[in-house]
Amino acid sequence: MTIGTPVSDRFELITVPRSRGVPSFADDVAAGLASEPKRIPSKYFYDDVGSALFDAITRLPEYYLTSAETEILSKWGWQIVRLLDAPVDFLELGSGSAVKTRILIGEALRVQNELSYSPIDISVDAIRSSSLALVESYPRLRVRAYAGDYFDVLESRELHSGRKMLAMLMGSNIGNYEPEEAAQLLRLLGGALRSGDGFLLGADLKKDRATLELAYDDRAGVTAAFNRNMLARINRELGADFNPRAFRHVARYDERRGSVDSF
């Protein structure tokens, strides 16, 4: 029988405030709605309601990314973990419900006595819920979670580990950023890692238009509700008066840029 440290002693949540000079939600909405075309950074999708809706999206048959990545990790996770030599710690950007991460956590605990996992997520409720579920499931796991924007957390220098680190950015999350932003994020992440650490990047491949557009515009309308929640969030937090039902969700694949854009 395995006896672990109590859950309360194995979970720590750190809220990282927005850096000075970084636009607030209100700032980005004001600038985005005044621009042409209008646009709002995708990180604002993930309030508590949006995070719950996205978790539902990952379970849809049209959203093949989660099942494909789960299949890859189930088959090769043991090798990914062992490439760095134990012991290692984990760092994950955009952990969500950490369903896929459990595969790698299980593999790591096969070859080392304990594991420290540091997820970063912008939703406080989502990261608290998933972290508590993880420490309940794995008595030899410690979680030091960071609630905040990726850029703010990486720039805060709060991250630390005395062991090798495997950093993860999965779910094609890198595609949420314009190329310049993605490059900046990877530079910051590189600055948080040391020689000998590892980086696991999960990104989608280009494929036929129908498959891609259906993944972001499912038949049940869950992704449409996820996108319309942005309007509802602006109403809730900024006192706007959008009628989300008056808006139609559209997802289009841009072959030239290799991206699916939501409107």
PASEBA-1860 file (N, C-alpha, C; in nm, 3 decimals):
! residues 263
1> MTIGTPVS> 0.085/-0.119/0.000/0.000/0.000/0.000/0.088/0.124/0.000 ~ 0.059/0.220/-0.091/0.136/0.344/-0.101/0.074/0.451/-0.013 ~ 0.155/0.507/0.075/0.108/0.615/0.161/0.174/0.744/0.116 ~ 0.097/0.840/0.071/0.152/0.965/0.022/0.131/1.079/0.118 ~ 0.194/1.190/0.087/0.175/1.312/0.165/0.032/1.362/0.143 ~ -0.034/1.416/0.246/-0.171/1.467/0.229/-0.182/1.562/0.111 ~ -0.298/1.561/0.048/-0.320/1.643/-0.071/-0.288/1.789/-0.046 ~ -0.329/1.843/0.068/-0.308/1.985/0.097/-0.160/2.021/0.101
9> DRFELITV> -0.075/1.925/0.133/0.069/1.950/0.140/0.138/1.929/0.006 ~ 0.065/1.879/-0.092/0.124/1.849/-0.222/0.071/1.939/-0.334 ~ -0.009/2.038/-0.298/-0.065/2.128/-0.398/-0.044/2.273/-0.356 ~ 0.010/2.351/-0.448/0.030/2.494/-0.425/-0.016/2.569/-0.549 ~ -0.096/2.672/-0.529/-0.145/2.754/-0.640/-0.088/2.894/-0.629 ~ -0.020/2.937/-0.733/0.041/3.069/-0.736/-0.029/3.152/-0.844 ~ -0.086/3.264/-0.805/-0.150/3.354/-0.901/-0.050/3.461/-0.941 ~ -0.018/3.466/-1.069/0.081/3.561/-1.120/0.007/3.680/-1.180
17> PRSRGVPS> 0.026/3.799/-1.123/-0.045/3.918/-1.174/0.004/3.959/-1.311 ~ -0.077/4.037/-1.379/-0.041/4.088/-1.510/0.078/4.182/-1.497 ~ 0.172/4.170/-1.587/0.291/4.255/-1.583/0.254/4.400/-1.614 ~ 0.333/4.490/-1.561/0.311/4.632/-1.589/0.326/4.658/-1.739 ~ 0.236/4.736/-1.791/0.244/4.769/-1.932/0.173/4.669/-2.023 ~ 0.133/4.553/-1.968/0.062/4.453/-2.047/-0.086/4.493/-2.052 ~ -0.147/4.497/-2.169/-0.287/4.541/-2.179/-0.382/4.453/-2.097 ~ -0.483/4.514/-2.039/-0.585/4.440/-1.967/-0.688/4.387/-2.066
25> FADDVAAG> -0.782/4.308/-2.015/-0.892/4.260/-2.099/-0.965/4.378/-2.163 ~ -0.996/4.480/-2.082/-1.066/4.598/-2.133/-0.983/4.668/-2.241 ~ -0.853/4.680/-2.218/-0.765/4.745/-2.316/-0.766/4.671/-2.449 ~ -0.752/4.537/-2.441/-0.745/4.457/-2.564/-0.879/4.456/-2.638 ~ -0.989/4.455/-2.563/-1.121/4.459/-2.627/-1.140/4.593/-2.697 ~ -1.105/4.701/-2.630/-1.121/4.834/-2.689/-1.037/4.848/-2.816 ~ -0.912/4.804/-2.809/-0.823/4.813/-2.925/-0.869/4.719/-3.036 ~ -0.910/4.597/-2.996/-0.949/4.498/-3.095/-1.075/4.534/-3.171
33> LASEPKRI> -1.174/4.593/-3.101/-1.299/4.630/-3.167/-1.283/4.757/-3.251 ~ -1.177/4.831/-3.226/-1.152/4.952/-3.305/-1.062/4.923/-3.425 ~ -1.007/4.801/-3.432/-0.917/4.767/-3.541/-0.996/4.715/-3.662 ~ -0.928/4.699/-3.774/-0.991/4.646/-3.894/-0.896/4.544/-3.959 ~ -0.928/4.417/-3.963/-1.053/4.359/-3.910/-1.050/4.355/-3.757 ~ -1.168/4.344/-3.697/-1.177/4.338/-3.551/-1.119/4.204/-3.504 ~ -1.050/4.209/-3.389/-0.989/4.086/-3.339/-0.964/4.099/-3.189 ~ -0.970/3.986/-3.119/-0.943/3.982/-2.975/-0.853/3.862/-2.949
41> PSKYFYDD> -0.748/3.876/-2.870/-0.658/3.763/-2.843/-0.733/3.641/-2.790 ~ -0.697/3.524/-2.842/-0.770/3.401/-2.809/-0.757/3.361/-2.663 ~ -0.658/3.415/-2.591/-0.644/3.378/-2.449/-0.768/3.415/-2.368 ~ -0.845/3.515/-2.418/-0.963/3.559/-2.344/-1.082/3.464/-2.358 ~ -1.071/3.365/-2.444/-1.174/3.261/-2.450/-1.184/3.187/-2.317 ~ -1.071/3.178/-2.246/-1.060/3.081/-2.138/-1.088/3.139/-2.000 ~ -1.206/3.201/-1.984/-1.252/3.228/-1.849/-1.309/3.096/-1.796 ~ -1.373/3.097/-1.681/-1.420/2.970/-1.624/-1.523/2.902/-1.713
49> VGSALFDA> -1.615/2.981/-1.770/-1.717/2.923/-1.859/-1.651/2.870/-1.987 ~ -1.562/2.950/-2.044/-1.494/2.910/-2.167/-1.408/2.786/-2.149 ~ -1.341/2.776/-2.035/-1.257/2.659/-2.008/-1.341/2.532/-2.001 ~ -1.459/2.543/-1.938/-1.549/2.428/-1.929/-1.600/2.389/-2.068 ~ -1.633/2.488/-2.150/-1.679/2.459/-2.285/-1.568/2.397/-2.370 ~ -1.446/2.445/-2.353/-1.336/2.388/-2.432/-1.309/2.243/-2.390 ~ -1.322/2.215/-2.261/-1.306/2.077/-2.216/-1.410/1.987/-2.285 ~ -1.531/2.039/-2.304/-1.634/1.963/-2.376/-1.598/1.946/-2.523
57> ITRLPEYY> -1.537/2.049/-2.582/-1.495/2.041/-2.723/-1.396/1.928/-2.744 ~ -1.303/1.911/-2.651/-1.199/1.808/-2.667/-1.257/1.667/-2.667 ~ -1.381/1.652/-2.626/-1.446/1.520/-2.623/-1.534/1.495/-2.746 ~ -1.544/1.594/-2.835/-1.627/1.580/-2.953/-1.557/1.495/-3.059 ~ -1.633/1.416/-3.135/-1.570/1.334/-3.240/-1.505/1.417/-3.349 ~ -1.560/1.537/-3.378/-1.503/1.620/-3.483/-1.367/1.677/-3.444 ~ -1.348/1.697/-3.313/-1.222/1.757/-3.266/-1.121/1.645/-3.245 ~ -1.061/1.604/-3.357/-0.973/1.487/-3.359/-0.840/1.509/-3.288
65> LTSAETEI> -0.803/1.635/-3.261/-0.670/1.663/-3.208/-0.644/1.591/-3.077 ~ -0.742/1.592/-2.987/-0.721/1.531/-2.855/-0.703/1.381/-2.867 ~ -0.788/1.315/-2.945/-0.776/1.169/-2.958/-0.647/1.129/-3.029 ~ -0.606/1.209/-3.129/-0.481/1.180/-3.200/-0.360/1.193/-3.107 ~ -0.359/1.300/-3.030/-0.247/1.322/-2.938/-0.246/1.218/-2.827 ~ -0.365/1.180/-2.779/-0.374/1.076/-2.677/-0.320/0.944/-2.730 ~ -0.352/0.913/-2.854/-0.301/0.790/-2.916/-0.149/0.790/-2.925 ~ -0.093/0.905/-2.964/0.053/0.916/-2.976/0.119/0.899/-2.839
73> LSKWGWQI> 0.066/0.967/-2.738/0.126/0.960/-2.604/0.109/0.822/-2.543 ~ -0.004/0.757/-2.570/-0.025/0.622/-2.518/0.077/0.525/-2.577 ~ 0.112/0.546/-2.703/0.205/0.455/-2.770/0.351/0.488/-2.740 ~ 0.383/0.616/-2.730/0.523/0.657/-2.720/0.557/0.733/-2.592 ~ 0.461/0.750/-2.501/0.487/0.826/-2.380/0.601/0.769/-2.297 ~ 0.610/0.637/-2.290/0.717/0.573/-2.211/0.854/0.614/-2.264 ~ 0.865/0.626/-2.399/0.993/0.661/-2.459/1.023/0.809/-2.442 ~ 0.919/0.893/-2.453/0.937/1.037/-2.436/0.993/1.068/-2.297
81> VRLLDAPV> 0.933/1.007/-2.194/0.977/1.031/-2.056/1.120/0.982/-2.035 ~ 1.154/0.868/-2.091/1.285/0.808/-2.066/1.398/0.872/-2.145 ~ 1.365/0.955/-2.245/1.469/1.022/-2.323/1.555/1.114/-2.237 ~ 1.496/1.171/-2.131/1.570/1.268/-2.049/1.645/1.204/-1.933 ~ 1.618/1.079/-1.906/1.676/1.010/-1.789/1.615/1.066/-1.660 ~ 1.568/0.976/-1.577/1.506/1.015/-1.449/1.612/1.064/-1.351 ~ 1.573/1.150/-1.256/1.439/1.204/-1.236/1.417/1.333/-1.315 ~ 1.292/1.358/-1.352/1.255/1.481/-1.423/1.137/1.546/-1.353
89> DFLELGSG> 1.117/1.674/-1.379/0.997/1.746/-1.339/0.924/1.788/-1.466 ~ 0.794/1.814/-1.454/0.713/1.854/-1.569/0.670/2.000/-1.558 ~ 0.668/2.068/-1.672/0.612/2.202/-1.685/0.519/2.200/-1.805 ~ 0.395/2.245/-1.787/0.301/2.242/-1.899/0.230/2.375/-1.915 ~ 0.232/2.427/-2.038/0.161/2.549/-2.072/0.024/2.511/-2.129 ~ -0.082/2.558/-2.064/-0.215/2.526/-2.111/-0.258/2.386/-2.075 ~ -0.257/2.357/-1.947/-0.282/2.220/-1.901/-0.427/2.177/-1.916 ~ -0.522/2.272/-1.904/-0.663/2.235/-1.910/-0.697/2.132/-1.805
97> SAVKTRIL> -0.768/2.027/-1.844/-0.804/1.921/-1.750/-0.694/1.817/-1.734 ~ -0.584/1.831/-1.807/-0.465/1.746/-1.795/-0.493/1.598/-1.822 ~ -0.591/1.570/-1.907/-0.624/1.430/-1.938/-0.507/1.360/-2.006 ~ -0.449/1.424/-2.107/-0.336/1.362/-2.178/-0.211/1.359/-2.091 ~ -0.194/1.459/-2.008/-0.075/1.467/-1.923/-0.068/1.350/-1.827 ~ -0.183/1.295/-1.789/-0.185/1.181/-1.698/-0.107/1.063/-1.754 ~ -0.107/1.049/-1.886/-0.031/0.940/-1.948/0.117/0.955/-1.916 ~ 0.169/1.075/-1.933/0.311/1.100/-1.908/0.343/1.097/-1.759
105> IGEALRVQ> 0.251/1.144/-1.676/0.272/1.138/-1.531/0.285/0.993/-1.487 ~ 0.195/0.908/-1.537/0.202/0.766/-1.503/0.332/0.703/-1.547 ~ 0.379/0.738/-1.666/0.506/0.682/-1.715/0.624/0.731/-1.631 ~ 0.623/0.858/-1.593/0.733/0.912/-1.512/0.740/0.842/-1.376 ~ 0.625/0.817/-1.316/0.622/0.755/-1.183/0.656/0.606/-1.188 ~ 0.669/0.552/-1.308/0.718/0.414/-1.321/0.869/0.408/-1.298 ~ 0.938/0.520/-1.327/1.085/0.517/-1.325/1.144/0.610/-1.219 ~ 1.062/0.683/-1.145/1.112/0.768/-1.037/1.013/0.769/-0.922
113> NELSYSPI> 1.064/0.797/-0.803/0.981/0.784/-0.682/0.875/0.891/-0.670 ~ 0.905/1.012/-0.716/0.809/1.122/-0.706/0.824/1.213/-0.826 ~ 0.725/1.298/-0.845/0.726/1.387/-0.961/0.668/1.522/-0.920 ~ 0.731/1.629/-0.967/0.678/1.764/-0.948/0.624/1.813/-1.081 ~ 0.499/1.860/-1.081/0.432/1.903/-1.202/0.389/2.048/-1.186 ~ 0.427/2.132/-1.283/0.394/2.275/-1.278/0.311/2.312/-1.400 ~ 0.178/2.313/-1.387/0.093/2.356/-1.497/0.072/2.507/-1.495 ~ 0.053/2.565/-1.613/0.021/2.707/-1.626/-0.111/2.717/-1.702
121> DISVDAIR> -0.206/2.790/-1.647/-0.334/2.808/-1.715/-0.392/2.943/-1.674 ~ -0.461/3.006/-1.765/-0.514/3.140/-1.736/-0.639/3.135/-1.648 ~ -0.707/3.020/-1.643/-0.829/3.006/-1.563/-0.796/2.951/-1.425 ~ -0.822/3.029/-1.321/-0.791/2.987/-1.184/-0.873/2.864/-1.146 ~ -1.003/2.866/-1.174/-1.088/2.753/-1.137/-1.047/2.626/-1.209 ~ -1.016/2.636/-1.337/-0.980/2.518/-1.415/-0.850/2.457/-1.364 ~ -0.751/2.539/-1.336/-0.622/2.484/-1.293/-0.629/2.430/-1.151 ~ -0.710/2.492/-1.065/-0.727/2.440/-0.930/-0.797/2.304/-0.933
129> SSSLALVE> -0.902/2.294/-1.012/-0.979/2.170/-1.021/-0.895/2.055/-1.076 ~ -0.825/2.080/-1.186/-0.745/1.972/-1.247/-0.627/1.934/-1.158 ~ -0.566/2.031/-1.091/-0.451/2.003/-1.005/-0.492/1.919/-0.885 ~ -0.604/1.953/-0.823/-0.651/1.876/-0.707/-0.687/1.734/-0.748 ~ -0.745/1.719/-0.867/-0.778/1.585/-0.915/-0.651/1.502/-0.936 ~ -0.546/1.567/-0.984/-0.420/1.496/-1.008/-0.354/1.449/-0.878 ~ -0.347/1.537/-0.779/-0.280/1.497/-0.654/-0.364/1.392/-0.579 ~ -0.495/1.393/-0.601/-0.579/1.288/-0.544/-0.549/1.154/-0.609
137> SYPRLRVR> -0.522/1.157/-0.740/-0.501/1.033/-0.816/-0.360/0.976/-0.799 ~ -0.262/1.063/-0.775/-0.122/1.019/-0.769/-0.059/1.061/-0.636 ~ -0.048/0.968/-0.540/0.006/1.002/-0.408/0.151/1.049/-0.409 ~ 0.223/1.020/-0.517/0.365/1.060/-0.524/0.385/1.182/-0.614 ~ 0.278/1.254/-0.640/0.283/1.373/-0.725/0.267/1.500/-0.642 ~ 0.350/1.599/-0.672/0.336/1.732/-0.616/0.303/1.828/-0.730 ~ 0.211/1.920/-0.705/0.171/2.016/-0.808/0.193/2.157/-0.757 ~ 0.270/2.233/-0.833/0.289/2.376/-0.808/0.231/2.447/-0.930
145> AYAGDYFD> 0.106/2.491/-0.918/0.032/2.544/-1.032/0.043/2.696/-1.040 ~ 0.041/2.746/-1.162/0.052/2.890/-1.186/-0.070/2.937/-1.264 ~ -0.148/3.026/-1.205/-0.264/3.085/-1.270/-0.223/3.220/-1.329 ~ -0.224/3.228/-1.460/-0.184/3.353/-1.523/-0.156/3.332/-1.671 ~ -0.127/3.441/-1.738/-0.090/3.438/-1.879/0.048/3.374/-1.893 ~ 0.068/3.294/-1.998/0.198/3.228/-2.018/0.314/3.327/-2.012 ~ 0.298/3.437/-2.083/0.407/3.535/-2.091/0.439/3.590/-1.952 ~ 0.335/3.623/-1.875/0.356/3.679/-1.742/0.425/3.579/-1.650
153> VLESRELH> 0.382/3.453/-1.655/0.441/3.350/-1.568/0.587/3.328/-1.604 ~ 0.615/3.316/-1.734/0.754/3.290/-1.776/0.844/3.409/-1.746 ~ 0.790/3.530/-1.755/0.870/3.649/-1.726/0.887/3.673/-1.576 ~ 0.799/3.614/-1.495/0.802/3.637/-1.350/0.919/3.570/-1.281 ~ 0.978/3.473/-1.347/1.089/3.394/-1.291/1.048/3.319/-1.164 ~ 0.920/3.289/-1.153/0.870/3.210/-1.040/0.900/3.062/-1.057 ~ 0.922/3.020/-1.182/0.945/2.878/-1.210/1.083/2.837/-1.161 ~ 1.087/2.724/-1.094/1.218/2.674/-1.053/1.211/2.523/-1.032
161> SGRKMLAM> 1.321/2.456/-1.060/1.330/2.312/-1.041/1.476/2.276/-1.024 ~ 1.503/2.185/-0.934/1.640/2.140/-0.914/1.674/2.020/-1.001 ~ 1.576/1.976/-1.082/1.599/1.858/-1.166/1.578/1.893/-1.313 ~ 1.600/1.796/-1.398/1.572/1.816/-1.539/1.424/1.844/-1.557 ~ 1.393/1.923/-1.658/1.255/1.964/-1.682/1.210/1.918/-1.820 ~ 1.091/1.863/-1.826/1.025/1.838/-1.953/0.912/1.939/-1.965 ~ 0.927/2.035/-2.056/0.825/2.137/-2.079/0.733/2.088/-2.190 ~ 0.603/2.116/-2.175/0.505/2.067/-2.272/0.414/2.180/-2.317
169> LMGSNIGN> 0.390/2.184/-2.447/0.294/2.276/-2.508/0.219/2.194/-2.612 ~ 0.107/2.139/-2.572/0.038/2.041/-2.656/-0.096/2.094/-2.706 ~ -0.172/2.008/-2.773/-0.304/2.045/-2.820/-0.305/2.147/-2.932 ~ -0.195/2.160/-3.004/-0.182/2.262/-3.109/-0.204/2.403/-3.054 ~ -0.176/2.418/-2.925/-0.193/2.546/-2.855/-0.108/2.657/-2.917 ~ 0.006/2.618/-2.974/0.095/2.717/-3.035/0.024/2.789/-3.150 ~ -0.077/2.723/-3.208/-0.150/2.783/-3.319/-0.242/2.897/-3.279 ~ -0.258/2.920/-3.148/-0.339/3.032/-3.103/-0.268/3.166/-3.119
177> YEPEEAAQ> -0.141/3.161/-3.157/-0.061/3.282/-3.163/-0.022/3.316/-3.306 ~ -0.011/3.445/-3.333/0.048/3.489/-3.458/0.196/3.451/-3.455 ~ 0.261/3.433/-3.573/0.400/3.387/-3.575/0.495/3.465/-3.485 ~ 0.481/3.598/-3.481/0.572/3.678/-3.398/0.551/3.649/-3.250 ~ 0.424/3.635/-3.210/0.394/3.603/-3.070/0.443/3.464/-3.034 ~ 0.424/3.370/-3.125/0.469/3.232/-3.100/0.620/3.228/-3.081 ~ 0.692/3.303/-3.164/0.838/3.308/-3.152/0.879/3.367/-3.018 ~ 0.809/3.472/-2.975/0.840/3.534/-2.846/0.814/3.437/-2.731
185> LLRLLGGA> 0.702/3.364/-2.740/0.669/3.267/-2.635/0.776/3.158/-2.626 ~ 0.820/3.108/-2.740/0.922/3.003/-2.739/1.056/3.055/-2.688 ~ 1.085/3.182/-2.716/1.209/3.240/-2.661/1.201/3.247/-2.508 ~ 1.086/3.291/-2.456/1.069/3.299/-2.311/1.079/3.161/-2.247 ~ 1.016/3.064/-2.311/1.021/2.928/-2.259/1.164/2.875/-2.261 ~ 1.234/2.903/-2.369/1.374/2.862/-2.377/1.458/2.923/-2.267 ~ 1.425/3.047/-2.229/1.499/3.112/-2.121/1.472/3.051/-1.985 ~ 1.358/2.981/-1.971/1.324/2.917/-1.844/1.382/2.777/-1.833
193> LRSGDGFL> 1.433/2.725/-1.945/1.490/2.590/-1.946/1.641/2.596/-1.944 ~ 1.702/2.482/-1.911/1.848/2.474/-1.905/1.897/2.366/-2.000 ~ 2.024/2.363/-2.021/2.083/2.260/-2.106/2.049/2.122/-2.051 ~ 2.000/2.034/-2.138/1.962/1.900/-2.094/1.814/1.884/-2.068 ~ 1.739/1.996/-2.059/1.594/1.987/-2.044/1.530/1.947/-2.177 ~ 1.401/1.915/-2.173/1.331/1.874/-2.294/1.209/1.959/-2.321 ~ 1.164/1.960/-2.446/1.046/2.036/-2.486/0.961/1.949/-2.576 ~ 0.837/1.927/-2.537/0.742/1.846/-2.613/0.636/1.939/-2.672
201> LGADLKKD> 0.635/1.951/-2.804/0.542/2.039/-2.874/0.444/1.955/-2.955 ~ 0.315/1.976/-2.931/0.213/1.906/-3.009/0.144/2.004/-3.102 ~ 0.159/1.984/-3.232/0.098/2.075/-3.330/0.029/1.994/-3.439 ~ -0.081/2.046/-3.488/-0.158/1.977/-3.591/-0.086/1.985/-3.727 ~ -0.115/1.888/-3.812/-0.063/1.888/-3.949/-0.169/1.945/-4.043 ~ -0.124/2.001/-4.155/-0.218/2.046/-4.256/-0.290/1.926/-4.315 ~ -0.419/1.944/-4.343/-0.499/1.836/-4.402/-0.614/1.896/-4.481 ~ -0.709/1.817/-4.522/-0.814/1.868/-4.608/-0.902/1.970/-4.534
209> RATLELAY> -0.954/2.063/-4.611/-1.032/2.174/-4.557/-1.152/2.126/-4.474 ~ -1.224/2.026/-4.524/-1.347/1.982/-4.457/-1.319/1.932/-4.316 ~ -1.213/1.853/-4.302/-1.177/1.798/-4.170/-1.139/1.910/-4.074 ~ -1.061/2.004/-4.121/-1.015/2.113/-4.036/-1.130/2.204/-3.994 ~ -1.214/2.240/-4.087/-1.322/2.333/-4.054/-1.426/2.269/-3.963 ~ -1.450/2.138/-3.982/-1.546/2.070/-3.896/-1.495/2.059/-3.753 ~ -1.363/2.048/-3.738/-1.305/2.040/-3.603/-1.330/2.167/-3.523 ~ -1.348/2.279/-3.594/-1.369/2.408/-3.527/-1.509/2.463/-3.548
217> DDRAGVTA> -1.596/2.379/-3.603/-1.737/2.419/-3.620/-1.821/2.291/-3.615 ~ -1.827/2.229/-3.497/-1.890/2.099/-3.481/-2.041/2.106/-3.500 ~ -2.098/1.990/-3.528/-2.241/1.981/-3.557/-2.327/2.018/-3.436 ~ -2.279/1.988/-3.316/-2.357/2.016/-3.194/-2.355/2.163/-3.154 ~ -2.265/2.239/-3.214/-2.259/2.382/-3.184/-2.184/2.418/-3.057 ~ -2.102/2.324/-3.006/-2.028/2.353/-2.882/-1.921/2.458/-2.906 ~ -1.851/2.447/-3.019/-1.748/2.547/-3.050/-1.810/2.683/-3.075 ~ -1.928/2.684/-3.136/-1.998/2.812/-3.155/-2.031/2.876/-3.021
225> AFNRNMLA> -2.075/2.793/-2.925/-2.105/2.846/-2.790/-1.978/2.895/-2.723 ~ -1.868/2.825/-2.746/-1.738/2.864/-2.690/-1.698/3.002/-2.743 ~ -1.715/3.023/-2.873/-1.678/3.152/-2.931/-1.774/3.264/-2.888 ~ -1.903/3.233/-2.884/-1.999/3.336/-2.843/-1.980/3.374/-2.695 ~ -1.922/3.285/-2.618/-1.898/3.319/-2.477/-1.806/3.440/-2.463 ~ -1.724/3.465/-2.565/-1.642/3.586/-2.562/-1.729/3.710/-2.552 ~ -1.838/3.712/-2.630/-1.931/3.826/-2.625/-1.999/3.833/-2.489 ~ -2.040/3.716/-2.437/-2.104/3.713/-2.306/-2.007/3.759/-2.197
233> RINRELGA> -1.879/3.724/-2.213/-1.780/3.767/-2.113/-1.762/3.919/-2.118 ~ -1.760/3.975/-2.238/-1.748/4.121/-2.250/-1.869/4.188/-2.183 ~ -1.987/4.128/-2.201/-2.106/4.180/-2.132/-2.090/4.173/-1.981 ~ -2.049/4.056/-1.932/-2.039/4.033/-1.787/-1.937/4.124/-1.721 ~ -1.820/4.134/-1.783/-1.708/4.200/-1.716/-1.691/4.347/-1.753 ~ -1.741/4.385/-1.870/-1.716/4.521/-1.916/-1.843/4.602/-1.938 ~ -1.960/4.540/-1.906/-2.084/4.615/-1.916/-2.132/4.642/-2.056 ~ -2.093/4.557/-2.152/-2.141/4.573/-2.290/-2.281/4.516/-2.303
241> DFNPRAFR> -2.340/4.533/-2.422/-2.477/4.485/-2.441/-2.492/4.402/-2.570 ~ -2.388/4.320/-2.600/-2.398/4.233/-2.716/-2.510/4.131/-2.697 ~ -2.577/4.095/-2.805/-2.672/3.984/-2.805/-2.602/3.868/-2.876 ~ -2.544/3.773/-2.802/-2.468/3.664/-2.865/-2.549/3.585/-2.967 ~ -2.681/3.577/-2.949/-2.765/3.501/-3.042/-2.774/3.568/-3.179 ~ -2.738/3.694/-3.184/-2.744/3.767/-3.311/-2.619/3.744/-3.397 ~ -2.524/3.668/-3.342/-2.398/3.643/-3.412/-2.390/3.498/-3.460 ~ -2.339/3.478/-3.581/-2.320/3.345/-3.637/-2.172/3.310/-3.630
249> HVARYDER> -2.143/3.191/-3.580/-2.005/3.143/-3.571/-1.960/3.089/-3.706 ~ -1.843/3.133/-3.753/-1.788/3.087/-3.880/-1.643/3.045/-3.859 ~ -1.605/2.927/-3.912/-1.466/2.881/-3.907/-1.420/2.855/-4.050 ~ -1.308/2.915/-4.088/-1.256/2.901/-4.225/-1.108/2.867/-4.222 ~ -1.071/2.775/-4.310/-0.930/2.737/-4.323/-0.864/2.824/-4.428 ~ -0.757/2.890/-4.389/-0.678/2.973/-4.481/-0.559/2.889/-4.526 ~ -0.565/2.840/-4.649/-0.460/2.751/-4.698/-0.325/2.822/-4.708 ~ -0.326/2.949/-4.744/-0.201/3.023/-4.759/-0.127/3.033/-4.627
257> RGSVDSF> -0.200/3.066/-4.520/-0.139/3.081/-4.389/-0.134/2.949/-4.310 ~ -0.209/2.851/-4.355/-0.212/2.724/-4.285/-0.277/2.735/-4.149 ~ -0.387/2.811/-4.141/-0.452/2.831/-4.011/-0.604/2.829/-4.027 ~ -0.671/2.787/-3.918/-0.816/2.795/-3.914/-0.851/2.921/-3.835 ~ -0.929/3.009/-3.895/-0.967/3.134/-3.831/-1.115/3.128/-3.793 ~ -1.146/3.174/-3.673/-1.284/3.178/-3.625/-1.335/3.321/-3.626 ~ -1.459/3.336/-3.672/-1.523/3.468/-3.677/-1.655/3.462/-3.604
END
